[in-house]
Amino acid sequence: MRKKMIMPVVFGVLFVMVLIGYGMLFFLVPIPIFIKLVIGLIIILIAASMFYVLMQRNRELGEEEKDDLSKY
């Protein structure tokens, strides 16, 4: 069960790290602060939704294993 959960976690962490990296680039570019805040908010919402999807996927993997064990 643990091996199945490793890849979604690794993918989720890498995705959020890349997303934060892109967000940091926008804060270095000279654009109005309002646009920077909107971009930051969008990045935070995407990262939060990625965390939610990751937790949902881990829950599904746990239930899938329980179902597989009950078949035997």
Backbone bond lengths (Angstrom), bond angles and torsions (degrees), N, CA, C in turn:
res aa  C-N    CA-C-N  psi(-1)  N-CA   C-N-CA  omega(-1)  CA-C   N-CA-C  phi
1 M - - - 1.447 - - 1.522 110.65 -
2 R 1.297 118.04 -39.73 1.459 121.70 -177.79 1.522 111.81 -62.87
3 K 1.337 117.31 -38.07 1.457 119.98 -178.43 1.515 111.19 -64.65
4 K 1.323 117.44 -34.82 1.459 120.77 178.85 1.526 111.49 -68.39
5 M 1.328 117.22 -27.11 1.458 121.14 -176.77 1.521 112.85 -86.63
6 I 1.318 117.91 -13.95 1.465 120.09 -175.63 1.529 111.42 -69.59
7 M 1.309 118.15 -48.34 1.461 120.65 -174.71 1.530 113.64 -64.21
8 P 1.336 120.36 -42.78 1.470 117.63 176.06 1.532 112.59 -61.17
9 V 1.326 116.98 -36.77 1.460 120.38 178.96 1.524 110.46 -67.44
10 V 1.332 117.23 -44.99 1.462 121.10 179.04 1.526 109.90 -61.57
11 F 1.323 117.49 -46.03 1.458 120.89 178.85 1.529 111.34 -61.74
12 G 1.305 116.97 -43.21 1.466 120.66 -179.97 1.518 112.23 -63.19
13 V 1.320 116.79 -43.58 1.467 120.78 179.58 1.527 110.50 -65.48
14 L 1.323 117.53 -44.77 1.464 120.32 178.80 1.529 111.28 -62.69
15 F 1.323 116.97 -42.28 1.456 121.04 179.30 1.524 111.05 -60.45
16 V 1.329 117.01 -45.53 1.464 120.66 -179.35 1.529 110.67 -67.22
17 M 1.327 117.61 -36.80 1.462 120.17 178.47 1.531 111.04 -65.19
18 V 1.321 117.74 -42.38 1.466 121.30 177.31 1.527 109.86 -64.74
19 L 1.304 116.86 -41.27 1.453 121.75 178.73 1.525 111.12 -61.22
20 I 1.316 117.02 -43.60 1.465 121.45 178.14 1.528 110.21 -65.85
21 G 1.324 116.74 -38.03 1.463 120.12 177.01 1.517 112.09 -60.54
22 Y 1.332 116.46 -45.04 1.468 120.06 176.70 1.528 110.51 -63.59
23 G 1.302 116.29 -38.31 1.467 119.94 178.92 1.516 111.98 -63.71
24 M 1.316 116.60 -38.67 1.460 120.10 178.34 1.527 111.24 -65.16
25 L 1.323 117.08 -33.67 1.465 120.08 176.69 1.527 111.18 -62.74
26 F 1.323 117.44 -38.93 1.458 120.15 179.42 1.529 111.76 -67.05
27 F 1.324 116.90 -29.47 1.457 118.94 179.62 1.525 111.96 -78.65
28 L 1.324 118.37 -14.18 1.458 121.52 175.87 1.524 112.44 -88.86
29 V 1.327 116.72 -21.35 1.463 121.88 -179.01 1.536 108.90 -79.03
30 P 1.339 116.78 137.11 1.479 118.96 -179.61 1.534 112.29 -75.76
31 I 1.324 115.92 86.03 1.466 121.93 175.36 1.525 107.14 -126.18
32 P 1.322 118.17 163.22 1.470 120.17 -178.64 1.530 112.27 -57.50
33 I 1.326 115.53 147.60 1.470 121.90 -176.48 1.532 111.34 -61.64
34 F 1.327 117.09 -33.22 1.469 119.62 179.40 1.524 111.00 -61.34
35 I 1.318 117.18 -43.82 1.464 121.00 179.04 1.520 110.21 -65.52
36 K 1.330 116.74 -38.32 1.466 119.95 177.35 1.521 111.10 -62.35
37 L 1.333 116.28 -40.78 1.469 119.92 179.11 1.527 111.64 -66.73
38 V 1.317 117.06 -39.39 1.466 120.57 178.48 1.528 109.75 -64.40
39 I 1.325 116.72 -44.95 1.470 120.35 178.15 1.524 110.33 -61.75
40 G 1.336 116.84 -42.53 1.465 120.59 177.67 1.516 112.44 -61.66
41 L 1.328 116.34 -40.11 1.460 120.56 178.60 1.525 111.08 -65.86
42 I 1.324 116.18 -41.71 1.466 120.17 178.19 1.529 110.21 -62.01
43 I 1.325 117.17 -42.79 1.467 121.14 179.46 1.521 110.82 -63.80
44 I 1.322 117.09 -41.47 1.465 120.26 178.50 1.525 110.70 -64.02
45 L 1.329 117.28 -41.04 1.472 120.45 178.94 1.527 111.72 -65.70
46 I 1.320 116.96 -40.24 1.470 119.79 177.91 1.521 110.51 -65.46
47 A 1.343 117.51 -42.55 1.467 121.00 178.99 1.533 110.60 -63.76
48 A 1.327 117.41 -39.84 1.467 120.57 178.87 1.520 111.08 -66.09
49 S 1.326 117.00 -40.69 1.465 119.14 178.69 1.526 110.63 -67.65
50 M 1.328 117.57 -34.79 1.464 120.60 176.83 1.531 110.11 -64.69
51 F 1.323 117.30 -40.12 1.460 121.22 177.18 1.530 110.53 -63.65
52 Y 1.329 116.98 -41.07 1.463 121.02 178.95 1.531 110.99 -63.43
53 V 1.332 116.40 -44.87 1.460 120.82 179.54 1.525 110.19 -63.81
54 L 1.317 117.09 -38.97 1.463 121.26 178.23 1.529 111.04 -62.82
55 M 1.313 117.18 -44.44 1.464 120.12 178.78 1.531 110.61 -64.92
56 Q 1.317 116.97 -39.71 1.462 120.98 178.34 1.532 110.74 -63.97
57 R 1.318 117.01 -41.36 1.467 121.56 179.46 1.531 110.76 -64.59
58 N 1.323 117.37 -42.67 1.466 120.19 178.41 1.523 110.99 -63.28
59 R 1.326 116.92 -37.61 1.469 120.76 177.85 1.533 109.75 -64.88
60 E 1.343 116.88 -41.91 1.465 120.67 178.58 1.523 111.08 -63.43
61 L 1.316 117.37 -40.96 1.464 120.00 179.13 1.520 111.05 -64.24
62 G 1.329 116.74 -38.46 1.463 119.92 177.59 1.515 112.12 -65.17
63 E 1.322 117.27 -41.96 1.461 120.91 179.04 1.519 111.19 -69.17
64 E 1.315 116.78 -35.22 1.462 120.86 179.34 1.526 110.69 -63.27
65 E 1.318 115.88 -39.76 1.474 118.80 179.84 1.517 110.72 -68.37
66 K 1.344 117.02 -39.15 1.460 119.97 178.02 1.522 110.51 -62.44
67 D 1.333 116.80 -39.95 1.461 120.42 178.88 1.527 110.34 -65.79
68 D 1.324 117.25 -39.87 1.466 120.80 179.53 1.521 110.55 -64.29
69 L 1.322 118.20 -38.63 1.460 120.53 -179.66 1.519 111.50 -70.38
70 S 1.325 117.56 -30.90 1.461 119.23 -178.66 1.532 112.44 -75.01
71 K 1.321 118.51 -14.66 1.449 121.15 179.55 1.530 111.89 -73.91
72 Y 1.318 116.83 -21.74 1.475 119.34 -175.08 1.501 112.57 -104.24
